[in-house]
């Protein structure tokens, strides 16, 4: 009888511990770590610089090492994620060679992790157009895009979808059949 | 006798001149147009759908390569207000004509398949819109590197075209 009680209480303790661990993991995974790689285009930052990407006080903030680079959100004309591109072009473009350098062997290529991209267009104080591409872990580009849009950035993704939707309806009136 | 010698000499000189002239004229003498500054317009891809990251990567690499090896005193980006005051400005318009997205994984595994290729029509115009030079430039990545490396290849080739076609000083050969 004693043994049975002990087993039941042990099983309960195990179940509770399991639940607690699951909860902690869920909390951890829901919180993005904001890791990003500035693939190209960020002024004053070397290509493929690894750092953290955040949106704070109306600025897109990229911290790498002891340095940082900011882009005012209001100057961003277009924000597109890799998923947006995929939807528009119809092919995956998000596999990036981030971990292995060239010549690491064919074997590694089979185990590449998929990353998402965040592509921005913005204008500087002279009106000059700049483009920046960030690589982020999968599903972390969309929250940053939403944050940027909420703080005043623009995107052409909605416009493109709307244009695609209206194009078939407008085409007969534009080009009448002869 | 002296008359014959003079005639032969005259004929020889004329024949040498006749033969030498086309040889001289046929030599490579590319005349470079004068351009001290270039403005790079954003790459257009109206007919061919191009992923946003390719478009940006093409543009950024193009600006960078023109700054490195284009031979211009100033390289201006699309929309830069300072460009309108630049003397001898050339404006580069680029339109995507062909795009085949390969696969880095296929390239690494097979080494013969999965190449990414992009063809872009480049037009160098003066501020009045007159075309000074135009060429189709191809960017490829065959064996190593990500798909975006094709944009680097294109940018390097275009910068070379610009370097060969224009000069910041008057008519260098």
Contacts between the chains, C-beta under 8 A, distances in Angstrom:
chain1	res1	chain2	res2	distance
A	39	B	53	7.9
A	39	B	57	7.8
A	39	B	148	7.4
A	40	B	56	7.7
A	40	B	57	6.0
A	40	B	60	5.3
A	40	B	61	7.4
A	40	B	148	7.8
A	41	B	56	6.4
A	41	B	57	7.9
A	41	B	60	4.4
A	78	B	52	7.6
A	80	B	52	4.1
A	80	B	53	8.0
A	82	B	53	7.2
A	84	B	52	7.2
A	85	B	51	4.1
A	85	B	52	5.1
A	85	B	53	6.5
A	86	B	51	7.9
A	88	B	49	6.1
A	88	B	51	7.5
A	88	B	52	7.9
A	89	B	49	4.9
A	89	B	50	7.2
A	89	B	51	5.1
A	89	B	101	8.0
A	90	B	49	7.7
A	91	B	101	5.9
A	93	B	51	4.7
A	93	B	53	6.5
A	93	B	54	7.6
A	93	B	101	7.0
A	93	B	147	7.0
A	95	B	104	6.5
A	95	B	105	6.9
A	96	B	146	5.9
A	97	B	104	6.1
A	97	B	145	7.4
A	97	B	146	5.0
A	102	B	144	4.6
A	102	B	145	6.3
A	103	B	144	6.9
A	106	B	108	4.9
A	106	B	109	5.3
A	109	B	104	7.0
A	109	B	105	5.0
A	109	B	108	3.7
A	109	B	109	6.2
A	110	B	105	7.0
A	110	B	109	7.3
A	112	B	104	7.8
A	112	B	105	6.7
A	117	B	53	5.2
A	119	B	52	4.3
A	119	B	53	4.9
A	119	B	56	5.4
A	121	B	56	6.9
A	123	B	79	6.2
A	126	B	80	5.2
A	126	B	81	5.4
A	126	B	82	5.8
A	127	B	79	4.5
A	127	B	80	6.1
A	127	B	81	4.9
A	128	B	76	6.9
A	128	B	77	3.8
A	128	B	78	7.1
A	128	B	79	5.7
A	128	B	80	3.9
A	129	B	42	6.0
A	129	B	59	7.7
A	129	B	77	5.3
A	129	B	78	4.1
A	129	B	79	5.0
A	129	B	80	8.0
A	130	B	60	7.8
A	130	B	77	6.8
A	131	B	55	7.6
A	131	B	56	3.3
A	131	B	57	7.7
A	131	B	59	5.4
A	131	B	60	5.3
A	132	B	56	7.3
A	133	B	53	5.1
A	133	B	56	5.7
A	133	B	57	6.4
A	133	B	148	8.0
